[in-house]
Amino acid sequence: NKDKTHHLFWTFKVCIDGCTYYKFIIQVDGTFLYGRYGGTLLVAVARYGDNHIFLIVFAFIEGETTNVLYFFLKNQKKACHIIR
């Protein structure tokens, strides 16, 4: 289907600005979406300061394949590379 979105990646300026403060360990987690839209929601988070969780990036993907995970990690690196 040509009208289907396969990947959607986004972050917010505050998340990019905060990249300078988090620890170097990034955790990626996902949850399956059901219903009308389906797919998977991926998030990357880091810890900073007193172990507070800091949300870095989000992505909607069609499934957990190697190519899609590469897309997510590559874009996450680009988003935070602006600061580092």
Protein Blocks (a to p, Z undefined) as FASTA:
>chain_A
ZZbcfbdcdddfklmmmmmmmcfbdcddddddehjlgpcdddddddehjhpacdfbdcdd
fbdcfklmmmmmmmmmmmmmmmZZ
